């Protein structure tokens, strides 16, 4: 896979701050998002590059590795571990030669590195296998899309991947598809495809974990006298019985009417309803008189 300069991808300098990286990513993501450019393969690929660049540069640890090792940043830990081993081995060889009266001349030093990196006749040729780079992608969904288990087909590097999205997936959650990342080095295994879910909420419900929260308006008369009220849940309507003299801000819990619990079939969170008292307006003269009578009764 050709080397991609993540800084150029986002159009920022190598000295960019975290805030500048975030701002650049949002700008580029809006420009190349598949929803804005339907059936545009070039924009789709560009969006993937932008998302991948952001995943690396927005993570301080990964950014440090990328700045130091470039295209091999994913193998940074392996490379640095190998270099440490090389230094230790070289030190041991030098100490051994000094103790035996020999030196560690240029020829011996060169032979050591040839053996470590596989160049020329060796005393133990070592070809270190490196795992392939992980690919990162973002999948944007609406909250209603993850209320039930669904299947999607993603196209990654020209290959279609059938993906099952379990109900209850959370915003920002990641799943890993093994073996669908970059090719390994020296016969190493392929990397993985890491998909991050970005879930927007265009409903009247607020989600917190597996629980849902909603506000329902309650008219004054039902609040005072009690009665039945139809309210919306995420997947239909239910009838609630309002007790007389219900106060503004009263909360009721509807057990099991929340969001599905991730990977636990048949389990749901709860729905919490908060009553918001609706004050009547545009009163008729008769209504005003009745309220005045009620006021006098309360003051008596």
Secondary structure as UniProt FT lines:
FT   HELIX           6..10
FT   TURN            14..15
FT   HELIX           18..32
FT   TURN            34..36
FT   TURN            38..39
FT   HELIX           41..57
FT   HELIX           60..69
FT   HELIX           70..75
FT   HELIX           76..99
FT   TURN            100..101
FT   HELIX           106..117
FT   STRAND          135..142
FT   HELIX           143..146
FT   STRAND          150..156
FT   TURN            157..158
FT   STRAND          159..165
FT   TURN            167..168
FT   TURN            171..172
FT   STRAND          174..177
FT   TURN            178..179
FT   TURN            186..187
FT   STRAND          193..200
FT   STRAND          206..208
FT   TURN            209..210
FT   STRAND          211..219
FT   HELIX           220..225
FT   STRAND          227..233
FT   TURN            234..235
FT   STRAND          236..242
FT   TURN            244..245
FT   TURN            248..249
FT   STRAND          251..254
FT   TURN            255..256
FT   TURN            262..263
FT   TURN            265..266
FT   STRAND          271..278
FT   HELIX           285..299
//
